[in-house]
Amino acid sequence: MTVAPTGPTFSVREIPFSHRGSWLSVSPVVAENRYAEDLHLVSHRNGMHPVLRFAPSADATVAARPALLGWHDRAGRVELTFAGPDTVRLRGRGAGLRITAAATTLTPFSGTYLYHDPVTSAFVFTSYETGRRYRVTVLTGAAGTVGTQALGTAERGLVLPADRPWEIAIEEYATAAEPYVSSGDFDGLVDAGRADFAAFVDAVAPWRDPETPAAELAAYVLWSATVAPAGFVTRPATLMSKHWMNKVWSWDHCFNALALAAGHTDLAWHQFHLPFDHQDPAGALPDSVTHSEILHNFVKPPIHGWAVRQLRQRSGRPVPRDELAEVYRRLARWTTFWLEHRRAPGRRLPHYQHGNDSGWDNATTFDAGPVVEAPDLAAFLVTQLAYLAELATELDRPDEATRWAGVAGEVRDALLGELWTGERFTARDPWTGRRRSGTSLLDLMPVVLGADLPAGVAAALARRVEAHLTEHGLATEPLDSPHHLADGYWRGPIWAPATVLVEDGLRRAGHPGLADEISRRFRILCERSGFAENFDAKTGAGLRDRAYTWTASGYLLLAGDDRRRRAARG
C-alpha cells in the first residue's frame, strides 16, 4: 500500500533526494552539470560518486517528497525511502527495476563490481572511488543477475521482476557488516522520515504561511544536505549541496548557521565551528572541508564576527562562559591572521591574495590583479574587531577589549581615509598604492558597517546599491556594465550571501525601504526559480548547482525576518 503523499514536491533534477545524516543521495545528476537518464545512488564520501544506477521503464514518471521517492508507469510503481543514514529501502508493486553499476568511464581499477555473497545471500557491489561496498539484500520477492562480473565492464547488476511484489535494502558500508536486519516496515520508515522532517521545518520556519510558499522546500534543502560526522567533517554538517558542491566552504557555513540558529541552536553552532576545527597554526581557516579533503589553498572573507553576533541574537540562548571563551579564542586567531599575515609592510589595510580569498572568485575588482586591498575586507575586519572587543569585555578582559577596539578604529579610519573618494569606495594595490575603480557590488560591501558608517557615506552606498537592483535582485555586476555576463559567476548573477549582507547593512544604516525591496525581490526569485547557487540577473533563471543550501538559508532568513516585522507591526 502506498503511503499518502505529504510535504513539498520537488524535481530530483533540481534537488537530490536524501535524508538528514546520510552521505547518500538519489539523483540523475552524476557530476558537475552532467545529467543521466536514470536515477543514481550517489555517495558523497571521497567526492561525488554515482555508484548504482536505477533503471525503471522508459515511460516512468518520477515524483519526490520528503522521505519518499517514487516512480510509476502504467503497470505499477517503485518506491524508495531511507532506513537510516547508510541504508535505502526500495519496493515494487507491478513494476520491475534494473540495478546496475553506475555508468562511468572504467579502467581495470576503477568503477563498481558485483559479486554474490553466499553467506548472506546478498549481492554486493564494491567501489574503488568511494572505498565502500553496497550490499543489496532481497527482503521479499527474488532478484536475478545480468551482465558480467569481469573488471572494466559496465553492464552488471540485478533485475527485480515486475510479476511479483518485491522489496530490497541497499547498504553502504566499509569492509564488513552483519547480515541486514530490517529496522521496520517500509511505510513505518516513511512515516518516521516525514516526522523527522516535519519537526525540522517546524523548528526552522515556525512563522511560515501561504505568503512564504518556498519555506518548506528551503528547509528540505537544508535537512537533506546535512550529514553525520565522518572523515574530516568533525561535526554534524550541512553541506553546500548534495550535488557536486558537496563541501563546507569557510564563509558559506555562516549563513546556514544563522538559518538554523533559532530552532536548531546546537546544529547552528556546529556549523559555525566546523572550519575552525581545522584552523592552521597562523590562525587561517581552510578554504573548504569535506569528508576526505581539507583545502588550504585559499581562505575566505572574515565575516565571522558579523555572523557570531547574529547567531547569538537569533538563537536567543545564553552561551556558557567556557564556550564563549572558545569562540573568542578562535575568532581572535582568525583576526590576527589578517593583521599579521595579510598586511603589506607599512600598510594599515589587509589585502586579498586572490579573488578566491574573497569568495567572489572572478569579480571585476580583481581584473587588474589578484592582490588587492578591497573595501569589503576592511569592513568585515572592522566588524570582527569590534565584536572581539565586545566579547573581551563580556569575558572580563578589559585590556584586550581596549586593544581590539583601538585596532578596529585604526582599520575603519584607513578604510574611510584611503579607499573612500568622497563618492565611492575603491580597491587599491597594496604595493603601488594605485587605486582601482570598479563596478562590482563587492566594492559596495562596506554597507555591512551599518550605523557605524557616516550618514553621507551610507546614503551614497545606498544609491549605488540601488543601481545594482534588477527585477529579480542584486546583480553582482550592473546590467549596463560592459563586463556583465549572464552566467558569469560573480560578474553579473544574483547571489544569496551578498543579498543577505547588503540587506542587513542597509537596514542598520537607516535605509529600511531599500532593504525591504531587496528582500522582497530575492524571496520572489527563490519562490519562482528555487535555490540555485546563483541566478541570471536579467531572467531570474537558476544557474549552476540547483540545490545550494546558502541560497535556501538566505530565503529562510529574509522570509522569517519579514514575517516577524509584519507581526510586530500588527
N, C-alpha and C positions, 0 to 999 in steps of 0.2 A: 504494500500500500504506500503510495507517495504521500509524504507529509505535506501539509498545507503551506503554500508559499508565504513568506513574511520578510520584511526588511527591504532595503532598496535593491532594485535590479541594476545590473551593470554588464557591460560587454567585457569579456575576458581578453579581447584585443586591446582594450584600453587599460583595464585594471586586472592584475592577476588574481586568481582565486587562491586564498591561503587562510591561515588561522594564526591567531596570536601565539607566539612562542616557537613556531615552526620555521626551519630553514628551507622548507619546500614550498613550491607553488605550482599551480597548474595554469598553463597559458599557451597560446600559439606563438608567443614571442620567444625566440630561441637564441637571439644575440642582438647586439645593437642594431636597431632598425631592420631586423630580419624577422619575418612572419612566416610560419609554416602553415600548411593547410590544415594540419591536425593539431589537437591539443597535446601538450607535452608535460610530463612531470619534470620540473626543473629544480635542481639543487643549487643553493647559494653558498655552499661551502667551497672554498678554493676558487672563488669567482662565480660566474653564472654558467651553469652547465645543464642543458637538457639531457636527461638520462633515459627516459622511456617515452614512447610515442603511443598515444591512444587514438586508434583509427576507427571511428564509427562509420556508419553507412554514409554514402555520398550526399544524401538528401537530409541528413540530420540537422536539427535546429538546436543551438546551444543557448541555455539560459542560466544565469548565475545570480544568486543572492547570498548574503552572509550565511555560511555553514552548509550550503547545498548548491552543488553544480550539477546540472543535468543536461542531457541531450537526447532528443527523441526524433524518431521518424514515424512513418505511418504504421509500422508494425509494433513498436514498443519503445522502451525508454531505458537509458542507463543513467545512474546517479552516482555521485561521488561526494564524500564528506571526509573530514579529518577525525581520526580516532586517537589523537594525541599529537605531540609535536613532530614525531618521526614516522607516523603511520597514516595512510589514507585507506578508506574502505570504498569499494565500488560494488554495485549490484545492477543486474539487468533483468528486465521483465519483458519478454517478447523481442528483445534486441540483443544482438551479439556484439562482441568487441574484439578487435585485434590489438595486442600489445606487443610492440617490438622495441628494439634498441632505438634510441633517438637517431634521426637522420643527420649524421655528421660526416665530415671527411675523415676517413680512418686510415691509420697506418697499422702495422702489425702490433704496435704497443700503445694504441690509443683506442678509445671507444668503449663500448659496453658489451660484455659477453654473458652468455646464458648457459646455465647447467641445471640439471635436476638433482636435488638433494634427496637421496633415497631414505635417509633417516627421518626427515620431517615431511617427506612427500611434497615439499615446496619447490618452486622454481626460483633460481637465484641469478640475477644479473649483477655483474661486477663492473665497476667503472674506474679506469685509471685517472680520469680528470678530477673526480671528487674524492677518490680514495675511500669510497664506501661501497657497500653491497645493497641490493634492492631485492628483497625476498617477496615473492608472490605466493601467498597461501590461499588455496581454494577452500572456502568455508562451506559453500553449497554448490551443487552442480559439478561440472567437470571441465577441464581445460585440455586442449591439445597443443602440441608444439608445431611450429612452422619454421622453415628455413634451415640454416646450417649453423653449427657451433664453431666453425673454423674462424681463426683470427683474421681480422681485416675484412669481414663481410658484414653487411648491414642488415639483411633480412633474416632475422632470427627472433623468435618470440612465441607468444601464446595466442590461442584463439579461444574465446568463450562463445559457445554456440547460442543461437537465438531460440532453439527449440525447447529449451527448458530454463527455468529461473536459475540464476547463479549469483554468487557473492564471493568477493575476494578481499584480502587485505594485502597491502604493499607497504613494507617497512624499509626505512633507510637505517643501516647500522654499520658498525665497523667490522671487526674480524669475526666475531662470534655472537650468537644470540640464541636464547632458549626458544623452543617452538612457540609459534604465535598462539596466544590465548586471547579470545575475544574480550574486549573491555566493555561490551554492551551491545544491544541490538542496534541496527542501523538507524532507525527512527529516534531512538533514545540519544544516540550520538549527535544527530542533527539538532535535536531539542537542546542538548547541553551546549552545543556551539552557539546556537541562537541566543540562549540565555546569557552566555558569556559576553557576546557582542552587545546585547541589549543593556547589560549592566555597564559596559564600557561607554556606550553612547549616552546613556543617562548621566554618567559622571562628567563627561567632557562637554556635553551640549544640553544641559537640562533646560536651557532657555529656548530650544528650537521650537518653531511653529511654522504654519504654512508660508510665512514670509521668508523663511530660511530653508528653501526646499533642498539644498545640497548638503545640509548639516550631517545627516546620517551617512551619506556616501563619503563625505570627508572623514568622518570618524572611522568608517570601514577602511579607508586607505591607511590610516594610522594603525588601527588594530591589526590588520592583516600583514603589515610590514614590520611588526615588532617581533624580534627573535629572542630566544633564550640565550644566556651566556654560553659562549663556546669559542675556542681558539683565542684570538687576541681581543675578542669582544668580551670584556670583563664583567659586564652588567647586562641586564635586560636592555635591549637597544632597539630603537625604531630606525630601521634602515631608510635611506632616502627613497628607495623603491625596491620592489621585488621584480623589476625588470633588470636592465643592465646597470643602472645606477645604484647598485646594491652595496653601498658603503655608508659610513658616517663621516661626513666632512666637518672640519673644525670651525664651522660657523652655522651650517645647516642645523646642527643639533640644537642650537639655542631656540630656534623657532618652534621646533617640536616640543621642547621642554615647556615653553610658555603655553602652548595649546593644551598640554596635559596638566598644567600646574594646579588648577582648582579641583579637578576631580580625581586625578591620579598623582598626588604630590610626590610619593616615593619614586614612581616611574619617571616623573619630570626631573627630579634631582639626579637620577641615574643618567638621564640624557645629558644633563649639564656636565657631569663629572667624567663621562667616558673618555673624551680626548685627553683630559688632564691626567688620567691614569697612565698615559704614555708621554707625558711631558719630558723633554730631553734635559740634560744637565744644564744647558744655558737658560732653561725656562720656556723654550719654544714648544708650542703644540704641534702635533703632526698635521700634515695636510689632510690625511684620511686614515680611517681604521676600518678593517673588515676582518672576517673570520681568519684569514691566513696571511694577512699583509698589513703592515703599517708603513705608510709613506711619509718621509721627512723631507721630500724634495722641495716642497713649498710650505708656507704657513697659511694662515687665513687672518682676516682683519680682527682686531681686538674689540669685538662688540660685547664681550663677556661681562664687563662691568654694567653696561646698559641692561644686559639680559638678566643678571642676578638681581638687580633692583626690581625689575619687572616680575621675575619669578617669585620673589618674596611677597610682592604686593598681590599677585594673582592667587598664590596658594593660600594666603591668609593664615598660614600655620607658623607658629614660632619655631625658629631654628635653634636647637640646643647649642650651647656655647662651644662645645668641642667641635661640632660640625661647622659652626660658623668660623671658628679659627682655622679649620682646614680649607674652607672656601677662601678665606683671606690669604693664607699661605700660598695657595695655588695661583690665585689671581695676582698676587704681588710678584711671583716669579715670572709670570707671563708678561706683566707690565715692565719689569726690569729688563727682560729680553729686548723689548723695543727701545728702551732708553740706552742700554749699554751696547747692543749689537746692531742696531739699525739707525744710528745717528752718525752721520759723517763727522769727522773732526771739526770742531768749531761751530757745528750746526745745532740749532735748538729743536728742529723738527725731525721726526723719524721718516724713513723712506721705505718704500717697497722695492724689492729687488726684481720683481717680475709682476706682470698683471695677474698671474695666478695667485699671488700672495693676497691680493685684494678681494679675491672671489669673483671679480668682474674680469675674467681672464683676458679678453681681447677688446676691452673698452677703448674708445678712441683716445682717452687720456694717456695711453701708453704707446701711441703711434710714433712719437718722436724718440722713444727709447724706454726700456722696461724699468730702469732705476729712476724713481721719481718720489719727491716729497708731495704727497697727494693730500688735498684738503680733507677728504673723508677720514683718512688715517689719523690725522691730527685731532679731528673732532672726536672720533671714537676713543682715542687715548686720553683726551681731556676728561671725557665722561668716566672712563675707567679709573683714572687717578682720583677724581673727585669722590667716586664711590669707595675707593680704598681708604680715603680719609674718613669717610663716614663709618666704615667698618672698624677702622683703628680706634675711633672714638668709642664705638659701641663695645669694643673689646678692652677698653681702658688702657690704651696705648697712645697717650696724648702726644708724645714726641714724634711718633711715626705719623700720626694724623696731621701734625703741623708740616712735616716734610712732604707728605703726599699732596696736601693742599697747595703748598708752595710750588711744587713741580707742575701741578695742574694749571696754576696761574701762569707760569712761565710758558708752557706749551700753548695755552689759549692766547696769550699776548703775541706769541710768534705766529700763530695761525692768522690772527687778525692783522698783525703788523706786516707780515711778509707775504701772505698769499691773498689778502683781500685788496682789490684795486680801488675800492670805493664804489664799484658797481657789481663786482663778481669775484668769486674765488678762482684762483688759477692754481695749477700744479707747477712744480719747479724742479729743475735738475739739481741734485744735491752737490754736484762737483763744480758746475759752471755758474750756478745761481740763476740761470736763464729761465724765465717764466714760460709756461705753456698755456695758452688759452684754448680751451676746447669746448665742445658742445655736449659732452656726455653728462647724463644725470649724476654720474659719480661725483662731479665737481660741485654739485649742489647738496651733497650729503651732510655738510656741517649743520643743516637744519636739525639734525638729531640733537643738537645742543639746546633746542627749545628756548625756554625763558632765559637761559644763560647767554643768548645772543643779544647784542644791541638791537633795539627795536627797528632801526633803519636797515640793518643787515638782514634781519629776519624778514622784513617786508620785501626787500629786493630778492631774497631767495624764494619767497612765496610766488612772486611774479614770474621768476624763471622756471620754477616747478610747473606753474600753470601752462607754460609754453610746451611742456612735455606731455600734457594731458590729452590723450586721444579719446575717442568714443568709448574705448574699452579699458583705458587705464594709462599708467605712466610708461611711456616709451623710454627706453634707456638711451636712445639717440633720437632726436626730434624727427618727425616725418619729413620735414623740409631740409634736413641735413644731407649733403652730398655723400655722407658716409653711412646713411641709414640702409640697413639690409633687413628685409622681412624676416628671414631666418638667419640672422647674423649673430646669434648668441647674445652678447652684451652690446651689440651695435644696432639696437633697434627694438627687439622684443620686450614685452612686459614680463617682469619677474615679481614673485611674491615678496622676497625679503626686502627689496628696495621699496616696494609699496608699503609694507608694514613699518619700516623705519621712517620713511618720509611722512606717512600719515601721523605717526606718533609725535614726531618732532614738530610738525606744523600745529598740531593741537596744543602742545605745550608752549609753542611760541606765540599763541594768541591768534591763530588763523583756523578756527574750527570749521568754518564754512567750506573752505577748500579741502580740509581733511575729510569732512563728511562726503564730499563729492568723489574724492579719490577712493574712499572706502566703498561707496555705493557702486561705482563702475567696476571695481575689481570683483565685488561679490556677484554682480550680474554676469560678469565674464566667466567666473567659475561655474555658475549655475547653467550657463549655456554650453561651455566648452570643456568642463571637467577640471582635472587637477594636473595638467601637463607641467612639465619642467619650466616652460615659458610659453608665451603666446605671441602670435603675429599682432603687432600693434595696430595695423590697418584693418584686418579682417576679424581679429579675435580668435582665429583658429589655434588649437593647441599644437605645440611643437615639441619635438624630441621625445624624451621619456614621458609617457602619458599618465603615470601614476606616482607623482612626486609628492612626498609627504610634507615638505615645507610649503608647498602650494596649498595642500589641504589644511595645514596648520594656519596658514595666513588667512584662509577663508574663515576658519573657526574663530580665530582671534578677532577679526574685524566684525563678523556677524554677531558674536557674543557681546562685544563691546557696544555695538549698535543697539542690540536688544536691551541691554542694561541702561543705556542712556534714555531710550524711549520709556522704559519702565519708570525711571527716576522722574521724568517729566510728567508722568501720569497719563 
